Amino acid sequence: MKDDTRQLMKLLNLTPDEIYHVFCLTLCMATADGVITDQEGEMLTRIGFALGLMPQDISALAGNAKDAIEETSRTDVVNHSLTALKERLNKEQLSGVKQIISFIAGADKHIDNSEKTMLQMMNEVWS
């Protein structure tokens, strides 16, 4: 991950709850097409580290997000996280998170319809 991305994470200054929502969104984006590629998995790990998470934290957050998706739906989890972050973050922070989500969408060099739909939802909620 580029140094400017690491700096971006530090500048975001997120609370643990906000980090959870950002990680949920990145996980949902990485799994939107039904497959987590090696590139996407590596980016998820790097983003977790850049957010200040330890490997066990990343595993726990991923497990919580997967459980939430199974209990409701991916769309519900995405909408909940988008709404929660919109209520808590300022415009600059949202812009930074948007960059992270977009980065994950393109990590495998292919953005399919489900990923495009999620990006569109993000743009609509955060407009």
C-alpha positions as CSV (number, residue, x, y, z in Angstrom):
1,M,0.0,0.0,0.0
2,K,1.3,3.4,-0.9
3,D,2.6,5.7,1.9
4,D,-0.1,8.3,0.9
5,T,-2.8,5.8,1.7
6,R,-1.3,5.1,5.1
7,Q,-1.2,8.9,5.7
8,L,-4.8,9.1,4.6
9,M,-5.8,6.5,7.2
10,K,-4.0,8.5,9.9
11,L,-5.7,11.6,8.8
12,L,-9.2,10.0,9.0
13,N,-8.9,9.7,12.8
14,L,-11.7,7.2,13.1
15,T,-13.2,5.8,16.3
16,P,-13.3,2.0,16.8
17,D,-17.0,1.9,15.7
18,E,-16.2,3.9,12.6
19,I,-13.3,1.6,11.8
20,Y,-15.7,-1.3,12.0
21,H,-18.1,0.3,9.5
22,V,-15.2,1.1,7.1
23,F,-14.0,-2.5,7.4
24,C,-17.5,-3.8,6.8
25,L,-17.8,-1.7,3.7
26,T,-14.4,-2.9,2.4
27,L,-15.3,-6.5,3.1
28,C,-18.7,-6.1,1.4
29,M,-17.0,-4.6,-1.6
30,A,-14.4,-7.4,-1.8
31,T,-17.1,-10.1,-1.6
32,A,-19.7,-8.3,-3.8
33,D,-18.9,-10.5,-6.8
34,G,-19.0,-13.7,-4.7
35,V,-15.2,-14.2,-4.8
36,I,-12.3,-12.6,-2.8
37,T,-9.3,-12.6,-5.0
38,D,-5.8,-12.8,-3.6
39,Q,-5.4,-9.1,-4.5
40,E,-8.6,-8.2,-2.6
41,G,-7.6,-10.3,0.4
42,E,-4.2,-8.6,0.5
43,M,-5.8,-5.2,0.3
44,L,-8.3,-6.0,3.1
45,T,-5.4,-7.0,5.3
46,R,-3.4,-3.9,4.4
47,I,-6.3,-1.6,5.0
48,G,-6.9,-3.3,8.3
49,F,-3.2,-2.7,9.3
50,A,-3.4,0.9,8.1
51,L,-6.5,1.4,10.3
52,G,-4.3,0.3,13.2
53,L,-5.8,-3.2,13.5
54,M,-3.8,-6.2,14.6
55,P,-4.3,-9.6,12.7
56,Q,-6.7,-10.9,15.4
57,D,-8.7,-7.6,15.2
58,I,-9.0,-8.1,11.4
59,S,-10.2,-11.6,11.9
60,A,-12.7,-10.6,14.5
61,L,-14.1,-7.7,12.5
62,A,-14.3,-9.9,9.4
63,G,-16.2,-12.5,11.4
64,N,-18.6,-9.9,12.8
65,A,-19.2,-8.5,9.3
66,K,-19.8,-11.9,7.8
67,D,-22.3,-12.8,10.6
68,A,-24.1,-9.5,10.1
69,I,-24.4,-10.2,6.3
70,E,-25.7,-13.8,7.0
71,E,-28.2,-12.5,9.6
72,T,-29.6,-9.8,7.4
73,S,-28.2,-9.2,3.9
74,R,-25.2,-7.5,2.2
75,T,-27.5,-4.6,1.2
76,D,-28.7,-4.1,4.8
77,V,-25.1,-4.1,6.1
78,V,-23.9,-1.7,3.4
79,N,-26.8,0.7,4.0
80,H,-26.3,0.6,7.8
81,S,-22.6,1.3,7.5
82,L,-23.0,4.0,4.9
83,T,-25.7,5.7,7.0
84,A,-23.7,5.4,10.2
85,L,-20.6,6.9,8.6
86,K,-22.6,9.7,7.0
87,E,-23.9,10.7,10.4
88,R,-20.5,10.7,12.1
89,L,-17.9,11.7,9.6
90,N,-17.2,15.1,8.0
91,K,-16.9,15.6,4.2
92,E,-13.2,15.1,4.1
93,Q,-13.4,11.9,6.1
94,L,-16.1,10.5,3.8
95,S,-14.1,11.4,0.8
96,G,-11.1,9.4,2.2
97,V,-13.3,6.4,3.0
98,K,-14.8,6.6,-0.5
99,Q,-11.3,6.4,-1.9
100,I,-10.6,3.3,0.1
101,I,-13.8,1.6,-1.0
102,S,-13.2,2.5,-4.6
103,F,-9.6,1.2,-4.3
104,I,-10.9,-2.2,-3.1
105,A,-13.4,-2.3,-5.9
106,G,-10.6,-2.0,-8.4
107,A,-8.1,-4.2,-6.6
108,D,-8.7,-7.2,-8.9
109,K,-8.6,-5.0,-12.0
110,H,-12.3,-5.7,-12.7
111,I,-15.4,-3.9,-11.4
112,D,-18.5,-6.1,-12.0
113,N,-22.1,-5.0,-11.8
114,S,-22.5,-5.8,-8.1
115,E,-19.5,-3.7,-7.2
116,K,-20.8,-0.9,-9.5
117,T,-24.1,-1.1,-7.6
118,M,-22.4,-0.7,-4.3
119,L,-20.3,2.2,-5.5
120,Q,-23.5,3.8,-6.8
121,M,-25.2,3.3,-3.4
122,M,-22.3,4.9,-1.7
123,N,-22.4,7.9,-4.0
124,E,-26.1,8.3,-3.5
125,V,-26.0,8.0,0.3
126,W,-23.0,10.3,0.7
127,S,-24.0,12.9,-1.9
